[in-house]
Amino acid sequence: MRLVVWSLVFGMLSSIGSVAQTRATLSQQSQACVGCHEATSPGIVGQWRESAHQKVQVGCFECHQAAKGDPDGFAHNGFLIATIVSPKDCSKCHEKEYREFEASHHADAAKILGSLDNTLAEVVEGDMKHDSPASVSGCWQCHGTEVKVRAGGKLDPATWPNTGVGRLNPDGSKGSCSACHLRHNFSRAQARMPENCGRCHLGPDHPQMEIYTESKHGIAFAANRSRFEPLMKEKEWIPGKQFEQGPTCSACHMGATQELPVTHDVGARISWTLRPPVSEKIDAGDLAAGRKVKSWHQRREEMQQVCTSCHAQSWVDNWYQQFDNEVNLYNDKFGRPATTLYQMARKAGLISNDIEFDDKLEFTYYLLWHHEGRRARHGAAMMGPDYTQWHGNFEVAQRFYTEFLPELRDVIKKGLESGDTTKVQAAHAVQTELDRVLHSDLHRWFVGGMTPAEREQRRKAAEEFKKRYAQQ
């Protein structure tokens, strides 16, 4: 644990919800640090001079000082210091923020290690003999990794630099405050910008930044950005008070309202988990494991308090109904059927169950839920209609009907023709389940199962569409 040296002057640190010990003058140790680093790394010193830390005379040594026995401590110009300033170090002043962050999904982001995502980066894309560069420069830079310490407190270059939000630090703490509060000025305004979240939350499998940009929230923020930016550095940033439209990611997920305090648990107001193959309420896994957690009902109520800062309750209720309907549609029509069929084929050995991504069906299923399925659900969650439809539902359906089903039929055919009794029986079982899915109400159109009334309804809709355009 780091030792933090404080002087006798105490006061409020200019930071959200934190009480810190402050000094009237900069410590001699930090003065020495600044005196040297002004020549060797003036940019870092310049950042610090613009920070709230500098205003209360919290300097380099107060954050970087190491204790004897710290695995990453090393001698430097007469001081024992450590390169990494961990959330545990920050908790000396920011205890509330530390506790909230440690309870968040962000803090556990490094649990991706060993997941299918990391299998891609370590094996399919990477090099199994060493730390795969695909993981080091890709996955770990957002998710974090275990920072390994070499002799003399020096950090392993395969694992450092790394400011992944779920980083595993040498002192045993999780996370990196500088993932969002970029060092060394730790700007509140910068952390509130949507681009800050977009550093990791973008791309084909979780395009929150792109969805936000196309949403009315993002458009309203862009239109008013020059007006709002000077206010975003202030401690208070409340809808209906400092701003009246165009919230950022942090405003909804972390920010204060007239009723709610700021939180550093970014998932505290999320009611659905949109990440897995089949969405479930955010507390479902914990409840199944017997853990007591904040219920999804309470989480939704808190997010709705954010929404009603700008919207009427009836508007909010109706929007959540639309959102729930989209998630349920994805789950019922594609998520559950595809997952059930895929798992049956895998468990039965119709595709390999010991090697990941060596069968085409594995890639197809992964893209269906991990890319297209997430985009559809996230688009609905953040009011991005293009991502809900064309980058989401349409591509889910295209992947399911024109790739997943034909590939699954090929797998069934090979099983039936294998001559292996066990595989033949398994193939029959998968075929039976596939027939049940395709003849259900949501899929029977695909096998010619529309009723005469449904066909007539579609015919009339098509004729009316043609008439509308013919009149122009």
N, C-alpha and C positions, 0 to 999 in steps of 0.2 A: 504494500500500500504506500502511495506517495506521502511524503511529509510536506505540509504546506505551512510556510512561515508567514505569520501575520504580524502587523504592528498593532499599536494600541487603539487606533482610531477605527470606530465601527460605524457602519451606515448601510443604507440600502443600495444594493447594486442595481444599476439601470438595466434590469433584465426581467422578463415576464415572470411574475410570481415568486421571485427568489430574494432571500435575504442573505447578504454576504458580508464578511468582514472586510473592511477596506482600510487603506492607510493614507496618510496625508502626503507622504512622499514615496517615491519608488525605492524598493529595497536596494541595498548595496549590491546584492547578487545580481538582481535584474539590471541594475545600472551597468554592471560589467558586461552582461550579455548584450545589451543594447549598444554599448560602446564598440564592441567587436563586430556585431552583426550589421551595424550601419555601413560598415565597409565591405563585409563579405556577402551579405544578402540584404541589401537595402530595401528590396520590395517587401520582404516579410516585416521589417521594422515599420515600413510605411503603412502596411495594413494594420498593424497593431496600434499605431498612433491614431488611426481613425476609429478604433473600437471603443466599446463601452468599458472594456477591461482597462484600457489606458486611463480613462477618465477617473477611475477609482484606484489607479495605481496598482493594478494586478499585472505583473510582468511575466517575463519568460520563465524565471526561476520558480515562481509560485506554481506554475502549471507543470513544468518539466522536471522538477526536482524528484530524484529517486531516493529510496531508502536502501540501506545496506541489505543485501539479500534479494533485492528485486532482480528477476531473471534478465530483464532488459536494461538494467542500470549499467552505466559505463562512465569512466572518468573523462572529464572534458574541461580543460583549462582550470583545473583546481576544484571543480564541482563534480558531484555524482548526479548525473541526469539520465533521463530516458527520452527517446525520440517520441514514443507514442504517449499522447495524453488521452486516457481512456474515459469512458463515461463514469467510472468509479472515481477518477480524479476530479471530474467536473462536479460530481455529487457533493464535494466539499462545500460548494456554494449553491448548487442547483439540485438539492435533494429531491424536491417534489418532481421536477422534470425527469430526474434520473429514475425514480420509482415508476413513473408512468411509462417511460420509454422501455424499461426492462420488462414491463408487462405486455408490451405491444408485439404485434406480428413482425414489425421491422426488426426488433432485437433478435428474432429467431430466423432471420432471412438466410443465414448460413446453413440452415438445415437442408437447403437444396443439395448440399454435398451428398452424393450417393443416390440422388434422384434420377429419374429418366432424363431430365434436362442435363444433369452433369454427366450421365452416361454418354450422351451425344458429344459433349465437349471433351471428355476424357478418352473416349474409346473411338466412337464413330468418326469424329472430326480430329481427334488428338493423338497423343503419344503416351502410351501406357508405361513406358520405361522411366519417364520423368514427369514432373508437374506439367501437365499439358498447357502449352501456350494459349490454346483456345479457352481453357478455363481461367488461366492467370489473367489474361488481358480482356476476357469477356465476362463470363459469369461472375467471377469473384469480385470484380470492380464494383458491381452493384450489390450483390448478395453478401459479400464479405467472405473471409476464409480464416483459418487459424494462422495467426502470425507466428512464425517459428523464429526462435532466437538462437543465434550461433554463439560461439565462444566470445567472451568479452562484451556481451550485451549487444552485439551487432545483429541486425535483422536480416533474415534470409531473403535475398532479392527475388525469389520465386513468390514470396508472400508479402513483400513490402517494396514499394508503397502500395497501400490498400486502405481505402476509406469506405469499403462496403458497409452498408447500414447494419448488417448482422455480424460484423467482424468478431472473431474470438481473440481477445487480447491476452497478452502474457500475464496480466494480473488476475485473470479468471473472469473478468467482466465481459459482457456482450455488447457489441454495437460500436458506433462511431458517431459522436455528436457532429464532427466535421463533415459527415456525409451530407448534411443539410446546411449546417452553419459553417460555410467554407472558411477555412482558416486563412489568415490569422486575425481578421477583423470580426468574424462571427456576426455578420450583419443580420439584424432582425428583418429588415426590408428584403434583403436578398433571399432569405429563407422562405419568405412569404410569396415569392414570385412563382408563377406556374412553371416556368422553365426549370426551376430548381427540382421540382418533382419529375419533370419531363426528362431529366438526365437518365433516369432508369425506367420510368413508366411510359414507354413508347414502343413502337415496333409491332410486328405482326401478331404477337401473342398477348400483348397487354397495351394497346395504344391509347392509354388514358390521355396523354398529352394531345394527340391528334384529335381525339373525340372532344376534349375540352375546347380546343381551338375552333371546331366547327359548331359547338353548342352556342346557345344564346348567352350563357354565362361568359364564355370565352370572348365572344364578339363584343359584349357590353364592356368587359374589362379592357379589351384592346382599344375601344372607342374612347374610354375615359382614363386610360393609363397615365397620361401626363398629369392629370388632375389628382389621381389617387397616389402616385408614387411618392410624393413628398410626405404624405401622411403615413405610409406603410412602415416608416422607421420608428414611429411612436409606439409606446408600450400598448396602448389601447387601439384596437382595430375591430370595431363592432359594426355589423350591418344595421343600417337605420340610424347610425350615429356618425361614424367617420366616412362611411360610404353607403350608397343607397342602391347600387346594382353592380353587376360584374364581379362576383366573388371569385377568389382564387381557390385552388385545391385546399390549401391550408385553412382558408376561411371557413369552409364547410366541415372539413374533417378534424380540425384541431382548434379553430378559433373560438374566441369568446362571443357570447351573445348577451342580451339583457338578462338572461336567466342562467346561462352556462359559463363556467370558467374555461380558460384555455386548457387543453390537454395535449400531452406529447404521446398519447396512445392513439395512433392514427386509425385504429380499427374500432375505437370506442363507440362509434355511431353507425357502424355497418351492420346490417341485419341479415343479408345473404352473403355466402361465400361463393364467388363467381369463378374461382380458380379451377376446381376439380372437374372431372368428366361429367358428373352430375351435381348440380348445385344443391346445397342444403342450407338451412338456417345456420347462422354463424356459431351458435352455441351447441349444435347437435353433437359434434364429436366429443366435446367436453362432458356433456350430460351423459352420453353413452359410456364414457370412461369413469363416471361417478364424480366428476369434478364440479364444484360450485363456481359458476361464473355469472357475469351480468347477462341477463336473458336477451334474446334477440328483440323481444318486445320493448324492453327498456332502451336498447340501443336505437331502435327505430324512433321511439318517442323523442330521444335526444336529438337525432338528426332532424326530425320534424320541427323541433323548436328552432333549429337553424333556418329551415325552409320558411317557416311562418314569420321570420323577420322581414321577409319581402313578399310572401305569397299568402293568400287566404287559406284557411284550413281546408275548405272544400276542394280548392285547387290541389293542395298537397295530397289529400286523401285520394283523389281521382288519379293523380299522377302515380302514386304508389300502387294503385290497382292495375294500371297499365304496365308498370314495371314487373309486378308479380306475375301477371298474365304471360308476359314474354318469357320470363325465366321458366315458368311451368310448361309453356309450350316447348321450349328447347329440351327441357328434361324429359317430357313425356314422348315427344315425337322422335327425338334423335339421341339424346344423352343416354337414357336408360336402355333403349333397345340396342344401340350400337355397343354399349358397354357389356350388356348381358351376352350378346352374340360373340363378341370378341373374347371375353373371358371363358366362355364355354369352349371355343375352339382352342384356346391356349391351354387350358387345364387338361383337355382331352389329348393334347399332343398333336392336334391337327396342324398347328404351327409350333415352332420350337418354344418351349417354356423355360429354357435355361440361358438363352442368349437374347439380349435385347436388340431390336432393330435389324435382325437378319432376315425378316420376312417383309414383303411389300405391305401386307395387311397391317403390320405394326406401325409403319410410317403413316399409312392412310388414317387409321384410327386416331393416332396421336395428333395429326393435323386437324382432324374433325373437331376434337374437343379442345385441344390446347391452343389452336390458332382461331379457326372460324367460330367455334362455339363460344370461346371467351369474347371474341369481338362482338358477337351478337348480344351477349349479356351485358358487357360493359357499355356498349352503345346505348342500350335501353336505360342503364343505370345513370348515365351522364347526359342524357338527352342529345345523343348524336345519331339522328335517323339514318344517315348514310352508312354508318358503321353497323347499326342494327340490321339494316336490310342488305345492301349490296356487298359490304365487306363481311357481313355476318350471316344472317339467315339464308340468303341465296347461296353463299359458298358452302354452308353446312349442308344444305339440300343437295347441291351439285356433287359434293364429296360423297355423301351417303348413297345417293341413287346411282351415280355413274362410276364410282370407284370402289367404295366399300362393299356394296352388295355384289358386284361382279367378282371382286377378289374373294369374297367370302364363299361364293358359289364354286369358284375354282378350288378352294380349300376343301369344301364338302365333297366335290367330285373326286379329288385325289384320295380323300379318306375312304370313300365308298369303293374305290378301285384298288385300294392298297393291299387287300387280301389279309390284312390284320383284323381279326375279329373285334378287338377292342376299339380300333379306329373306325371300323365300319359302324359299330353301334353308336359311337360318339357322333359320327357324321350324320346318322339318321336323327339323333337327338337335336343337333344344331339345325338340321333342315326343318324339323317339326317346329322349333321355336321361330325360325325365319318365316315359315308359312303363317304362323300365328300373328307375327308382327305385321306382315304384308297384307293380311286380311282384316286387320283392325281398322277402326274408323279413320285413323289418321293417315293410313297408307294404302287403303284399298283402291284409291284412284290409280295407283301405279300398276296394279294388276287387272285393270279394267273393271273394278268393282263399284263404280259410281251407279247410283240408282237412276232410273229414267228421270225422276224429278230433279236430281242434281245435274244431270246432263243438260236438261232443258234450262235450268237456271244459268249454267255457264254459257249456253248458246245465246240466250237473251242478253246477257251482259256483254258478250262479244259484239252482237248486232248493234246494241245501243252505243258502244264505243265507236264502231265504224260510222254510224250516223252522225255523231258529234263532230267527227273530223271531216266527214263529207260535206257538212254544211259550211265549213270555213272557206 
